[in-house]
Amino acid sequence: MAAGHQATVDAAVEVLEDGGNAYDAAVAAGFAAAVAEPCLSSLGGGGFLLARPAHGRPVVFDFFVDTPGRGQPQDQPAPELTPATVRFGSADQVFHVGHGSVAVPGCLPGYLHVHRLLGRLPLARIVAPARRLAAAGVRLGPDQAAVVRLLQPIFSLTPEVRALFVPPDRPFGDDDVVRNPQLARFLDAIGDGDVHGFHDPSLAAAIVTQSQEHGGSLTLTDLSDYRVQERTPLTFRHAHATVLTNPVPSYGGSLVARALGLLASRPQVGGPSSGARLHRVATALAEVTALHLGVGVDATEGAGHDVTVSEPGATAEAGGDELDGGAPRPRAARGTTHVSVADGDGNLAAMTTSNGTGSGITLSDTGVLANNIMGETDLHPGGFHRSPPGVRVGSMMAPTVVEPDRGPAVALGSGGSERIRSAMTQVLVALLDDGASLAEAIGAPRLHWDGTWLQLEPGFDPAAVAELERWWAVNRWPVSDLYFGGVNAVATDGSAVGDPRRGGRTGVPRGRRP
């Protein structure tokens, strides 16, 4: 399996070794990521799991967040958003956090739903690794610690979160250990069957009271009426393979499908690292970016592929770039992570989850970090709290499964906000068009068109970059960075790759080596 932190990987491997299947392992990894990757995922966030059983129909479990406020009077005051200024190098960005930024959480109901339908082991066994991490503590390591330091203004908002992530006398360190005893007790209650979700009456009442006393808009109806949606994957053919990905109302999968369709409809030019090929990829990404920012997404119109889609929708996951004195300074602190799992029976799970940048609060006394997705500017370009209550928010997240006509099937996905579409498109092109291995496809340098600049990782051929600069305003990055996504992938032959850009790690159960 592959995920964004070693503790997340270890939780999944432990469950697989205990006889669990890919879905047990993915859910265990999700619970563990809420402890070990607290800037990227939370039981209070939202996400998607694409399940491709070895025998049975594939399904996307959509447990992303809903807009809150169901059952409130229409003349209710607008929720209160708290500004928090985060410094990116020499540039500042204001994030909108606090109770008014919290959308209806989906990860916990999603994990419980997937486990109930597809899991094999008892729930107590699934949550046990995360419970141990929360009680004994987990070293976040340099990748996660760097984001904790960056988000200190958000984590300083309330005493509960400050106690977890803001030492009183120094910055958060790479070797610091995070313990969350409240979350450990909450996980115990889930595993024992004493708590069945945020909708449990006593828990829901405390969460809603806390929210409404502090300017939020969560209601009892929001928590009781939240439903995990089961969707048919968007499915298309590309380069002798069937690709399954996230359908609308999220649009990351649709944009990847369209980019691949544009590339398939145009003549191949140059080798994979040539300037002509890079220009061709950049042009396709620019076209889908324009579509995304302009008239919406229709994955079937002109895509060059036969695409199966389910129902239409929605809005965007967070992302964006800022300019400082004319020099591009892209922002990358958007909380998303990805888990890919394959088991010995050939079942595949691709799961992407997000907590935004976090709201700086916990949900009552659960120790669960609440999302700030209602305060993400890029998710709500028309203004905050304009959507009616109960609407599933859209996302760029695109958990994906590739089934080649020959060879092992692959589960993959990426964090990286708006860069998800670029990362996934380029990895799939490398795998399917160029015949690259998983390691080669994920390790290759990436580019991303942000609407103004063509952002370039180091590692491209200098001659190819010089050729690109004839057509594009290019920003060359001195080092690789989490900005360019974090594609974690696993194949049914047991091979797995974790993207080093976001601290990706891999693990294989004992007795099953690729």
C-alpha positions, 0 to 999 in steps of 0.5 A: 500500500502507499500513503502520506505517512509511515504510521498511516501505512503501518496501520493498513499493513497491520490490518492486512496482516490480520486478515483484513481486506483492502477496504478494512486497510483503507479505513484503518489508514483513514483513521490513522491519517487523522492522527499522523497527518493532522494538517491534511486529513481528519475525521471531521473532513471529507473525501472519496473512496473508489472501490474496485473489488476483484469480483463485483462492480466498482463504486465511488463512495462520496463522503465529501462535506455538505454545506451546513445550515439545514433547518435554520430560519432563512433570516439567520445571521451569516456565519462568522469567519475568523481571519488568520494570516499565514506567511508564505516566505515574504508573502501573506495570505489570509485564511478564513477559519473558526466555527463559521468555516466548518462544513458538515463532516463526511470522513467519519460517516464515510469510513463507517459506511465503507467498513459496514458494506465491504469490511471483513474485520471487526470495527474495533480492530480497524480503529485500534492502530489510530487509537494507539497513535492518539494515546501514545503519540506519533512523531509527525516528521519533517514533512508534516511538521513543516506544514504545522509550523506554516499553519501556526496562526490557525492552530493558535486559534483555540486552547484545545488545538494550540495544546496539540501543535503550538509549543509555548516556547518554540516552533513545532519541531520535526521530532515533536510527538503529538498526543491527542487523548481526547481523540483516543477516547473517541476512537475507543467509543467508536470501536466499542460501538458506543458511538456510531457517528457525529449524529449520535444525539448526545454528541450531536447536541454538544457539537451544534451548541458549540457551533452556534454559540461561536458563530457557526451554522451546523445544525442537528439536521445537518448531522442526522441527515448527512448521507454517504453517496454511492456513485458509478465511477466515470469510466473511459478508455485510454491507450489500451486501458480502462480508467475509472475515476471520480464522477461529478459533482466533483470535477477532478476526474472529469478534467483528467479525462478531458485532458487525456482525451485532448492528448489522444486526439492530437498527433504525438510529437517528440519523446516524453522529455522533449519540448514539443511533448511538454508544450502539448501537455501544457496546452491540454492542461491550459485548455481544461483549466480554462474550461474549469474556470470558465464555463464548467465541466463537460467530460464528454464534449470533445474529450476524444474518449467515450466517457460514462458520467453519473450526475452533474454538479458543482464547485472547487477544492482549494488552490491558487497562486499569488504574485510577489513583486512580479515573481510567482509564489505559489501557495501549497498549504491545502490539506489533502492526502491519498491512500492506495491499497491492494490486497492479496485477493485483487481488491483495490481501494483508492481514497483521497481525503481533505480537511482544508487547512483546518478551522483551528477548532475541535468538534466538542470534546472529541479531539477531532479537528474540524475542517474550514471548507466553508471558508476556502475562497477557491471553493466559493468563488461567488462568495462565502455561504451563498450555496443553500444548505445540504449541497454536496461541495465539489472537489478536485480530488480524483481517486482513480483505478487503471485496468490495462488490457495487459498487466496489473491494475493500479490504484492511484490518487493525489493530494495537491488541490488544483494541481491534482488534475495536472499530477494525475494527467501526467502520471497517467500519460507516463504509465499508459502512453509512454509505458513507464513504471509506477516509480518512473511515472511518479518520480518524473518532473511535473508542470502545472499551468496556473492560469498565468504561469507554467510552473516547472519542477526541476529535472526537465531537459534544459533544452526542452525548458528553453523551447517551452519558454518560447510559448509560455511564461515559465516559472522554474522551481529550484527544488521539488515541492508538495505544490506539485501533488503527491501521487500515491499508487499501488498495483495488484502485483504488489508494487507500490510507490509513495510520492516523496513530494508529500512524504509518501511511504509504502508498505507490503504485508509479510508474505506478499512481496512484489 
